[in-house]
Amino acid sequence: MSTNDAHLMIVDDDERIRSLLKKFLMRAGFLVTAARDGAHARRLLAGLDFDLIIMDVMMPGEDGVSLTRALRETMTTPILLLTAKGETDDRIAGLEAGADDYLSKPFEPKELLLRVNAILRRMPDTVAEDSIPKVLHLGAIRYDIERGEMWQGDDLIRLTGTESQLMKIFSAQPGEPISRAKLVEDLGRDRGQAQERAVDVQITRLRRKIEPNPKQPQYLQTVRGAGYMLAPD
C-alpha cells in the first residue's frame, strides 16, 4: 500500500500533539483525520474507513488499550499505540488487546513514519478474483494463501494486519521452522528481545483463532530451539 492513498486516524487527547502529528503525517503524503478521544474516534469510524489508527494509550474516559480491545471485536484495521509507559508489561498489554505495534513517548517523528510505513507494507495485497486459490487446511479451518483469508465453514475469521502477515510468512514455508529473530525481521520491526517477546504475543493470539486447543497447539507449533512452524493437514 502506498502513502498516496492511505488514510490514517490519530486519536490523542493532547491537542498540541494531535496537531503536530497530523501536520507531519500530511507532509509525508498521508490523508489524516484526528480524533480527540475514544468517543470521537468511534463516531469517525462509524462513517469512515481507515488504513491505520495511531492511538494514545493514556486518554480520559476510554483509554487506548480498552478501545483497541473493543475495536478488535469488529475490525482488523492496524493499530499503532503511543504510550508514555516504558515497562514491557504495559506494551504487552496493548499487543494482547489487539494492537499491531507500539511506540513509546517521547519519540522522533521519523521513527513514527518508519513504523507507519512498515505496518502498511505488511498489509496483504489485493488479489484478482479470477486467480487460482491455493488453500492450506488446518483442521476445520482453511487458509486461502492467494487472498490472505481464513475461513471456518462459511464464516470469515478476522485477522489483524500482523496476524495476516504472520500467516503469509508461515504459509510460504509450511513444515519449516522459522526463528523468532527471522519473524521479527520479516515483520519489519527492530531487532531485540522485546520485539521477539512481542512476536510471542502475536503467535498466542493467532493460535486462539486456529487451534482447537491453543494451549496444546497442533497447527502452529513451537519447535524447541528453532522457533515456530506451521503444520497444515
Protein Blocks (a to p, Z undefined) as FASTA:
>chain_A
ZZklcccddddfblklmmmmmmmmmmnopacdddfbfklmmmmmmmpccfbdcddfbdgh
jafklmmmmmmmmpccdcddddfbfbfklmmmmmmnopabdcdddddfklmmmmmmmmmm
mpccdddfkbccddddehjbccdfknopacehjbccdddfklmmmmmmmmmmghiacdfk
lmmmmnopaedjklmmmmmmmmmmmmmmmgmblmlcfklccdehiapadddZZ
